[in-house]
Structures are given as C-alpha cells and as structure tokens.
C-alpha cells in the first residue's frame, strides 16, 4: 500500500515542479508557482520518510527529523532576515548546500554500491563529482558576492591548469570504475579533487559575471540530483533534477544573451593575466568634484536627466530619495527617466525591484537598448553607485576583463555626474576612465545622504 | 555495442524520462522576461533541493551502528533541508517585492 502510494506522491511532486517552473516565468503567477512547487516538495519528502515505516530503527528517524527541523529553522530564518541586497549571494549559498548534499550522498553510497552493485558506480561518482564541484564553486561565488573575495584571482595559465585538473578528475573517476579501485582512499582523493576543481572553476571569473555563474552551478546541482534519481530509481529526483538542469542551462544562456556575452567568454574570461593591466588602483589623472548645490542648479536648468542606478543605490537604500529627486525635477519641467542595465546591482531585475518598491513609474525604467540612443540628447546623467556597467573600457579596451560586456553609453551625454562613496574600483576590480574625463564630475558620499542634500538644495532654489 | 543496447534496454524508462524532461525544462521557461531571471533561478534552486530525498533514502538504508554513514547522512539531510526551505522562502520574498508594483 505504502509502496504504491509513494509513486502517486512522486508523480504529484513532479507535476508541481513542472507547473511551478512554468508559473515562475510569468510575473502574474510567479508567486503561486513557487508555493505550488514547495507543496509538491513537502509531499515528496514526507512520503519518502514514511515509505519504509516498519523496517527502520527509531534512532534513524530521530536523526532525520532532527536534521530537518534544525535545517528548516536555520534556512527559514536566514532567508527571512537577509536584506534584499544580499539575495544573490544567498541563492548561491543555498545552491552550495544542495551540491554538498549530493556530494555527501556519493561519499556514503560508494562503499555500499561498490560491494553490491558495481555497475552503478559510475552514477554514484558522477553525482558526487558534480555535487562537490557545485558546492565549492557556489561557496566561492558566495564569498565573491559578499565581498570576502574581492578580485578575480587568476593563476598563470589558469585556463590550461583548469582544463588539466578537469581531465585528471574525469580520468581518475574512470580509473576507479574500470579498474575496480574500491579503496576509500581513492574516493576521498577524488572528492578532494572535485572540491579543488570547483574553486579553480569559479575563482578567475569576475564579480560582474557571478549571476551567470550561479545560474550555471544551479543547473549543475540539478544534474547531481538527477544522478541521485538514476541511482535510486527515484522518479521525483530524476524529474526535478533534470528539469532544473535543462531549465537552468537555458536560463544561463538567456542571461548571457541579455548581457550580450557568450558563455565561453564568461567561463574562460579574459585570456592571460590582463586584469592588472587595466590599472587596479593607479590613478589616471585627476577627477573633478561637484558640490550638491552646484549640481542642484545644473539639474534645475536641464531639460533631460537620466538616472543610472547601481549596486551603491541598493546598499545605501537610496531608492526613496531617488524617487523624491525625480518628483522635484519633474515639477520643474525636467524630463527624468532611469537607465537600467540588465545586470545592474548584483542580479538581473535587482533595480526594477528596488525602484518599484519606492513607486517609481514602470514606464520610466528604460532598458539598455532603448536608452542608449537617448544619452546624446541628455543634459545630465546621474550615475548612482554604478561603475562597471558604465565603464567605456568595455567597448574600447580589449585587455579589460569586462571587454565585450554591453554598457550604458553615458559618455555620450552632455555631462555626467557620478555618485560614489570613494574612488575605489568597481566590482570587477578595475578602474573606470569615465571618472577622469572632462565632462565627468564626482559627487562623493553615501547615496542616500548626498542625494538627500541634493533634494534639499533643489527645494531651496525656489 | 551490444552492451550499449543492453544498457539502454535495462534503463529505458529512465532514459525516456531524462530526454522528455530536458525538453520540458527548455519549453517551460522559454520567453521569460529579464526581470524574472533571478526569482526563476532561485525557484529552480529550491527545486533541485529534491536531492534531499536521496539523503533521506541513504539514512533509511543505513544500519544504526554505522556511525560514519549516519553522521554524514544527517549532515546531508540538514544541508538538503537548508536548500529546500531557504530556496523557497527566498524566492517567495523576492516575488513579494514584485507584488507591490501594482
């Protein structure tokens, strides 16, 4: 009875995953889609636990329930408490946990499978390797996004080294299966090698490309889950895993397309050690500072102002004061709009979410392709806490790590004002020549604070 | 060659599921607007937390005196739960932000 029932539950789970993903790709149904998939997942987990109710010792149940209880509390609180600006790194962190789960399953199953079902050994190792790579890769992506690891670290000839490590990893796995090397030592060595590869895989990739990397690692974990489904002949793991694997891969490609950057150039990045040549911290001339009162006057007599929001706006929580600035300028007959780069902030859609929160009109959020021709007719571009997405080096300097990324062409505007906290390099860890140009002036300080001053100066102009 | 055909025959249901699911996955998220990339990634992230079922199966299959397997298994269940619960809750919070737009 129980054995039969579980298949119906698994079928239900699989269907909720498919429908959930489908609903997640439409803004109207997205939230319900997420809840539906969560319901299917809960049913599948509960069903699995009670599948073998008569044969298992109670201590194992206590351990399972304990782990689920603690995991639920920790996961729930972490997800609820984290700030919106920290969402991308949290997704990466949770993805790593799933990968680690798959890796551990491989570690435990290897000796059992080797003894009883050697023909399934390849599946166990594949799941373990992919899960472990996804785990360590996600941890590096997480550290990069939260700022623990600032810059892309590129070993000499890292592409060749990485490829060799990958080939070695795969060859070793094949050796274990073919030669029947069932000693646990081999298993642990392979596990370590997979962890190392995950680190090497992500560490040379720049911060601006992290959302794509996380999406890619996401589909890796899906694949690892699918191998688990293959191993246990478990349909819900198989369907869920493959579904995420294929949807995740497509999503990765779609995101690459939005950035107009092919996947291989994200993964392999700039060849050679060119990151430093773009000038890590060295100065490239002098910058011009502008005071908020001068800027208020300048904006007051403009006919068109474009605001370019970036991660700095999110960090400073300046979305409400930006909206206030917009309202004041519009009252004075200035046309105001927002230029949104596809990867502004740390995740696609980040800026849309934040500005929507402060009731900015949806029509005022212009996408990159639409807004780029408008810069030439713009009097003032106000860049709030964005850096790499307005760096002209992406178009002009083939040695730059961000070369090839489409940017907002703010340099075409009559004048550019950049709000930043300091002259520190942007996320990709490179200097921005835009700041040193004649028509660029800098407005230093926390976005919320200086824009508040700007708003007050505008009010005083009456 | 014969081995390959035998392998296919032995696993034909699974191979069918895999291939069909690849197409379903691609079909299901076609034409997704850029704004939804992150929530979709996050939702998919929660769904691959289904790997926790593997961890539970490992636990149910372990003998109560195999301490290494039990401790690794418990850790795996814990990590899998983090993935599932955290993934769905974070996605819900992100989508909550979109709702306010109206």
Interface residues (C-beta under 8 A of the other chain):
Chain A: X13 X17 X18 X20 X21 X22 X24 X25 X26 X27 X30 X31 X33 X34 X35 X37 X38 X41 X44 X45 X48 X49 X51 X52 X56 X57 X59 X60 X63 X64 X66 X67 X68 X70 X71 X72 X74 X75 X76 X78 X79 X80 X82 X84 X87 X88 X90 X91 X93 X94 X95 X97 X98 X100 X101 X102 X104 X105 X107 X108 X109 X112 X131 X211 X214 X215 X218 X219 X221 X222 X224 X225 X226 X228 X229 X230 X231 X232 X233 X234 X235 X236 X237 X238 X239 X240 X241 X242 X243 X244 X245 X246 X247 X248 X250 X251 X254 X255 X258 X342 X347 X348 X349 X350 X352 X353 X356 X357 X362 X367
Chain B: X11 X14 X17 X18 X21 X22 X23 X24 X25 X26 X28 X29 X30 X31 X32 X33 X34 X35 X36 X37 X38 X39 X40 X41 X42 X43 X44 X45 X46 X47 X48 X49 X50 X51 X52 X53 X54 X55 X56 X57 X58 X59 X60 X61 X62 X64 X68 X69 X70 X72 X73 X74 X75 X76 X77 X78 X79 X80 X81 X82 X83 X84 X85 X86 X87 X88 X89 X90 X91 X92 X93 X94 X95 X96 X97 X98 X99 X100 X101
